[in-house]
Amino acid sequence: MKDEFSKFRKGAEHIFDSIMGFVYPPQCVVCDKLHEGNKFFLCEKCERAVDFYNDPYCFKCKNIIVSGDGKCSRCRGGGCISKIWACSAYDDFIRPLIHSFKYSGVIPAGKYLSKELADLMAKALSEKDFDMIVPVPLHPIRERRRGFNQSFFISGWLNEKLNIPVDADALIRVRRTKDQTGLNRQKRKENMCGAFRANRDMIFRDKRVILVDDVTTSGATASEAAEVLKNAGVSEIHLAVLAIAGHDLRE
């Protein structure tokens, strides 16, 4: 899977770099200003304003996890996901970066955030701590329209730093769901119900998994995917995302 991702990623990056070679001067995706910084998609002023997290968070209460055993003292044993790893809040600086990656194919923007996420995780995790990285799958129709699954790319960049294998076939999207944008928490949960199943050809018993998505808001998508993995036998699940929406955890 690592070789497969590397070839696909390098091909996508090469195509993107070739296209961007005709675009000068570069334009910041956050403030829209033309600039001559090192990152064509982000000017130096906006890069300085990006505020990254330094700690993992509890999936349930969104508090920093500081206990020695890596569990939230307030929510021990609650839910399928024990911990969230994220770059930042889904704020005015992170949002356009993720949108440019997800909807406009600005691959380096996704790589930039994924590298920050990987560096954060590498401070506390090693390849011995988890058995696999599992990207949240898109429905095939949506993936064809977008051209790629952003979670697959993020997973590959995490793999490069953490050396934990990626398995893009562990979860299968079996139902096409509505766009979650604009739905309240309950509607999001209902929308995602039954959206995934575990790959019946795989053995999940006692496996430790890092589930990967681009953004989490209500947690409905991640919770549904995690529950499927837990029911298949997975023993521990962490969620890794580029940003958390709806909560500024720095407050």
N, C-alpha and C positions, 0 to 999 in steps of 0.2 A: 504493500500500500504506500510505503514511503517513496519508492521509486516511481510509482504511478502518479502520486501527487506532485513530486518534484518535476517530472516531465510536463505535466499539465500546467503547473504553476509557472514554470520558466517560459513555456510557450506563450501563456497569457501575458506575462510581464514583458516579453520581447515584443509582442504585437502592440501592447500599450505604449511602450517606450518609443517604438517606431512612429506611432501616430503623434505622440507628444513632441517628437523631434521637430514637427512642423509648427508647433504652437510656441510662440515667443513674443513678448515675455510671458512667463507663467502667471496664472491667475489663482489667487487664494480661494479655496472653496468655502471658507468661513466668512470673510469680509468682502469677497469679490474684487479686491484690489489687485492690480498688476504689481508684480514684485520681481526681485532678482535674487531671492533666497536660495538656499541649498535644496529645499523641498519645493518642487514646482506647485504642489497642491496646497501648500500652507506657508503663509508669510511668517517672518521671524516674530513679529508682534503677536500674532495669534498663537504661534507655537509657545511663546512664553506664557500666554494666558491659560493654556490647557493645564488643568489641575488633576493629577492622577492620584488614585488611591494607593495606600501603602499597606493595607491589611485586608484579609478575607472577611466576609460578613455572613451572618446567619440568614438562611433563606427565609425563615419564618418571621422574625422580628426586625431584621435588617440592622441589628446591632453588630459592632465589631466583635469578633471572636478573640478573646484574650486568654481563655483558660488553657492550662498546660496540655490537656488531652485533645485540644482542637475542637471542642464542642461548646456550643452556646450554653452558658450556665442557666439562662432563662428558659430555654426551649429544648432541653435534653430529650432526645428520643422522638421529637415531633416531626412528622413528614418524612418523605423519601429522600429529600435532598438535605444534606447536613451543612453545606457550606457553599457560599457564592464567591467566586473570584471575578473581579471586574476592574476595568481600567479606571472608570470614572462614572459620575452621574451623566445622564443623558441630557446635557445642558446645551447652551447656545453655541459652544465650541465643538463639542463632541458630535452633536446631531448632524451638522452638515458634513463632517468627515465620514460618518457612517453612511449617510445618504449617498454621498459621492461614490463610495465603494459599492454599496448594495444596488443602487439604481442606475448609476452612470458608468460602472465598471472601472472606477479609478482604483486599480489594484494596489498601488503603493500606499494609499490612504488606509486600506484595510491592513496591509502589512505593518505599517507604522504603529497602529493601535494594538495589533496582535503581538508585536514584539514587546510592547510595554506590558501587556498582560502576561506574556510568557516570562518576562524578567521578574515580575511580582511573584508568580507561582514558583519559579525556580528557587526563590529564597527559602521556601519551606518544603518543597516537594522534590522527589527524585524519581527515576524510572522504576524503582523498587516499590513505590507507594501505590501505584495504580497499574492495572492490567491493560487498559485500553482507553483511548479517546474516541467518543462517539458523537459525530455531528448530528444535530437535529435535521432530519430529511425534509425537503420540500416535496410537495406533490409534483409528480412528473410534468404535469401541464404547466405549473408555475415555474418550474426549473427550466423548461424549454423556452418559455417566454423571456425569462431573465437572462438565460444563457449560462448560468452557473449557480451553484449553491454556496452562498457566502459562508455558511457554517463549515463546509468542507474545506474551504481555503483557510479559515481561522484555525481549524483543527490541524492542518498541515504545518502551519507556522508554529503552533504550540509543540508539535512533534519534533521540529527541528531543534528546539531548545531543551525540551524535557526528555526526549528520546523515548516517549511512551507511544506504542503503536496506535495508529488510527484504523478504525474499522467502520467504514461508511456503509456497510451492509448490515450492521447489527440491528438497526431500527428501520422499519419499512413504513412508509406513509400509505395508508390504505383508504383514506377518505379525504376528499378535497374540502377544505374549510373556507369560510368567509375570511376576508381581511379583518384582523383584530382591531384595526384602528377605529376609534369611536365607540367601541363596545365597553360596557361596564364590566366589573370584575366577574359577576355571575354569568353574564352573557359570554364572556371570554371562556369561562370554564365549560359552559354548555357547548360552545362552538368547537372546542378541542376534544370533546368526549369521543372516544373510539377512533381517533385520528391515526393512531400508530399500532403496530404489533411488532413483537420481537421476531427476529429471524429464526425460524424453527430448525434450521440446520446448524445453529451455533449452540455451544454450551456456555451458559451464563452463571452457573452455580458458583457462589462465593467469589465472583469476579468483582473487582473494584474499578469503577468507571468515572471518567470525567466527561460529562455531557456538555456539549458546546452549542451555543446559539449566539446571534449577534447582539440582541438586546432582550432584557426581560422587564416586563412592566408589572402585570398582576401575578406572573408566575404560572399562568394557566398552561401554556405550551410546555414549559419545562416540567411542571408537575405531572402532566399527562404522560409525557415521555418517560419520566423517572418511574412512575407507577408501573408502567409496562415492563421496564427493565427489572424492577424489584420483584414483580410477580414471576419473572422468568428465572429468578434466582440470584440476581446481583446483590452483593452484600453492602456495598457503600457507593454513594453517588455524590460527587461534587459537581456544581454547575459553573462553567466558565463562560463569561459573556464580555463583550467589549464595553457595555454600559448598562446601568440600571436606571430605568425611567420611573418617574413618579415619586422618587425618594432622593433627596440630596443627603447622602449619608455623612457628609462632612459637617453638618449642622449639629 
